[in-house]
């Protein structure tokens, strides 16, 4: 038998409504027209991660089908990552151009034009194989149906509180790993992802159950900003490697800029 519908105004009902609204919003974002679709892809991935954050707060209490739904949403999110990365490179170059010394401006303008072209080409290819992202939107609709079948009545205050505290512990553990091994990119990656999950859950609880919402340390918020910037510069640095959209002369200009910005962002976290 499918689980009973969540009780009106219960914590589970509010979490279910939040997650469902995020999946609906993801579909809307993927359906944005023309150039707005680049930003729409970015927002859709945020919606998917917020949904997964809600599922993580419910955990095992939601029943045995939760893990499969979470994996499906993760695959959908990863399937959009290449398109999102192409847009992130454009945004990073725009930010660098706004702050650039006069001598670097022509190089950054050339790089930005190439990044725009690659981003638009990748989007056109994706839309060619999945016109208007209809298949992805259908997957989102199926995910909404599966979401409604989970046991949201099993999600009580203590379940959510334990899940949130677990997220806090994972952030602290990942931060200590970065302190021990600041030279390891994977350590930074894990710290960024776990910190993002914690902040999403904190924001989510602030909306659906403020009494359970735990304030985050100011340092954590500062780390989140620095980690986001570091991620952008690490991505640009990777774009200067194999299969780069930039010719060698531009890569020689971009590499030291990206490395310097990456070091600065990480130094704010690990002096």
Steps between C-alpha positions, in 0.01 A plus 500: 500500500624853424564721805210712620492860389695725737294657773392857436746756638736231631875544466503220243230674295693827499821324396315310226344822370839671500664217306215477251511875438874477433450229238223702335726805497784295348276408207403864452865606503591244235220635281627858494555637148817592316786646704298483823537123482867521603406653833197271513726194494694642794180564695358157410805331647458705819139382520609137462757537775244663729267207440776258587571702815136455602522126436814483714316664789236225482752221447393144573171619648378566145514132410704268278441683170668820612852396402395418145324834455805679640727320252267590212510867598876485537536356148270765359705771670829355376359475150472879500842566654684532168259771387520675835882492495504665158282781636713528815812557288322788326397653833852462643660667201247782518593554865872497420448741212319748725801502735780464244807715451503676160766268357288190569173634360551403131598145599202459730266641236626241251465222755148614585392494137629143462334394826168647381528306175578171675216548749247569224624207291470257790148619577398465136636145493313411820175642363552314175502166683228604748284769334383761752630262770173309480654171614658668799171667590325163474757356740425784738130425479563134581717611791211707635275195484760289682547776757130490581523125571758537776400463866504865603293417808811331641692828507485636853697775673758261645568345158570839345708620795724193484544540124595866536752423772648230279548759226677725750732217602581422138589864435733511801663173395551620141643830628754317715599290198570819305710630791707180492527475119454843341685376191225248415232630257262221603513615862393849394229354276352292783509795739320724250227244432435424865496865594254569218272220622506636856415853389218372280352305789530799730320720246238231443424461870480874541208486257313188612580467873689798645496346849738228376723740309849526645698821435823440314828653605601815312821325401302227320323758285832665415646162409209428267566820303873434477446139396263606224757741362774240526284255306458751217873561470580129521254443215663773289839345570374163375377671185860592432598134478405233250216569259517867587282741302790748521810506279840458661576872515180568694557204729840644590326818613204338676689234695696731733192716561288198591774353721549826687126546560467138609785540751347817635158343546640197677734712712193666647404157632841358576752780567 
